[in-house]
Amino acid sequence: MRVLMFTTDYLPNIGGVAVHVHELAKAMCGAGHDVTVLTNVPDGDATISSADSPGVLRVSEQLRWLPVSKARRLQFAMNLIPLTFRDLQDYDFIHFHTVDPLSRMLSPLWGRWPQIATNHTSMFVADSSDPQRVVPWQRFFRRMDGVLAPSRELESLTAAVTGTPEKVRYIPNGVDAAKFNPEISGQLCRERYGVKREEKLILCARRLVHKNGCVLLARALRNVFETEPSARVLFVGDGPERGQVEKELEAAGCLHRALFAGSVPNSDMPAVYAAGDVVVVPSLIEATSISVLEAMATARPVVAHRIGGLPALIEDAETGLLVESGDEEGLAAAICALLADRDQRTHMGAKARSRVLEQFTWDRIAASTVDACKTLLTQSTSRAA
């Protein structure tokens, strides 16, 4: 199939959508499909460039320096419009990976192509219950020939919002199990951050924003550090709540046991996961999580809240531990249970790795995506007839 993927969130951005688009496109190309990713230029230097990597077409925003995001989006759209009539090939379909004002603007302009969207974002989960904020989502998804959702929660909410469940399919996220694997050593990473061999390392690879629950984790760590005096925590990611996280740790008298790596490129993350003993995903809202799959592929047990799409990834008491959302004491107890039992960590990590290989490799996800898109497009053609 010949596919154009459109996204305003792509490498070198750090985050799940950027990784998803890159890995899915790569796996589909590996299976013999012709995939082009259409996205913006990270630094806004060039007008049009396809030389940065095969299959990627980058278009400049040109007005990137403007503080008004609407003006930048408008300029980006203006630069894209000529491509619609001049440079874009005949694609089997366009696959939107970001649902934003720009995508909503471009969809009608690209009406001669069938269109599929993947609803990645936790923001939709919050907006779906608001009668006003849900309207732009609703209009966009109803334009699509089909919508893919990487969690059962997103699948059911998207079906309810659009009123067309037959157009929605669940396709989970994937992970590069060769890149993230238990043979990688985390020792150099531990040395970089001053973590001793005998110290147990808790890893939290999340942006420091409210929905990711890092402040709650900081409060829970008081009990963890009292129980496990040799434990430390490494926060990987940055965001506006870093100050609040530090404040909570300082109030508990354990700020000195916390490390902050800031934003780390995905290419460096295999060694980061390998450095950890337990990975914690304390998110309060989480549609799904590539970082959970990356930890599982590295054979690390994950502690997370029982919310959104996480229970579909983590088998409670088998590949990790799930606790109720907002349960600070339960979160601390789960972390302590794993830190105290090396054999359990090893056993859960091995089962997590096996689960990834059975269900979540990108080759499997790419094949499922292609099959789902073919079915949705065929059904859409039948409805139109």
PyMOL commands that set and color helices and strands:
alter all, ss='L'
color gray80, all
select helices_A, chain A and resi 16-30+69-85+101-109+122-127+134-143+152-162+165-167+187-192+210-212+214-227+242-251+255-257+266-275+290-297+310-312+328-339+342-359+362-384
alter helices_A, ss='H'
color red, helices_A
select strands_A, chain A and resi 2-6+34-40+48-49+56-59+93-96+115-118+146-149+168-170+200-205+231-236+258-262+278-281+302-305+320-323
alter strands_A, ss='S'
color yellow, strands_A
deselect
rebuild
show_as cartoon
